[in-house]
Amino acid sequence: MDLTIVVPTFNEGPNVVELLRRIGDAVDDRMIEVVFVDDSTDDTPAIIERAARAADFPVRLIHRDEPVAGLGGAVVEGIRAANSSWCLVM
């Protein structure tokens, strides 16, 4: 894995599919994964799961029912879950 892209989300379901499409367009032949760390109270986790099945690269979801430390905590959790040496936070 060349790069892990960590995406903290909160109620951002409508943006997920387009974001994954644009990431796919931008990464060329790199081996990447996307890790969503989601604190949503809506249907965003279900949207991420559906979009993950259609993606050409690994997409994982960490849904935090009880978020700790807000956005910073989500970033840290995503980095800890990374399968690569390099992380990019969006």
N, C-alpha and C positions, 0 to 999 in steps of 0.2 A: 504494500500500500504506500503510495507516494504522499498522500495528503488526506487529512480528515478535515472536513468543513463542518464546524459546529454552528448550529442555527438555533438560538434560543427563541421560543415562540410563546405568545400569549394571545389566544383568540385570533389567529391569523390564517384560518383555513382557506379563504379565497385566494391567498397569495402562494400557496404551496406548490401547486402544479406548475405555474409559470416560473417560479424560482428554480425548481428542479430542471425545467427545460433550459433555462438560461445557463445554469451551471453546466449541464451537459454540453451545450454549445461552446462554452468557454474553456473547457479543460482539455480539449484535444484528445490525445492518447494516454493521458496520465491515469494511473490507477488511483481512484479516489473513493472515498465514502462520505456520506453526509449523515451527521448525527443531529437529529432534532431533539432538543431538550425543551419539553413542552409543559407549561404551567396553565394551560387553557381550562376554561370552564364551559366551553362550547364543544362543537363537534370536530375541532381541529385534529385531535388524535386519530379519529376515523379517516379523515381526509388524508392525513400523512400516511397511514397504513395502506390505503388504496393507491396513492401515488407511488409509494415504495414498490409495490408489486409491478408497476409499469415502467419503472426507471431502468436504465441501462447500466447502473452502478449500484453498489450497496447503499441502502438508505435505512437507518435505524431510528427508532423512536424511544426516547426515555420520557415517559409521562410522570410528572411529579404531582401526586395528589396533594401533598403537603409541602409546598416549596419552601426551601430553606435559603436564606440570604439573597433572595430576589434574583435579578439579572446576573449579578456576579456569581452567585451560587450555581446558576444554570450553566454559565460558561465553564466554571471549574468542573462541574459534573460531566460536561461534554468532553472536556480535555482528558479527564480521567478515563473515559470510556473509549478514547481514540485507539485505533489499531495502526496508527502510523506515528512516525517520529515528528512530523510536522502537522501543525493545526492552524487553521484559519477560522476566525470567528466572524460571522456575518450578523 
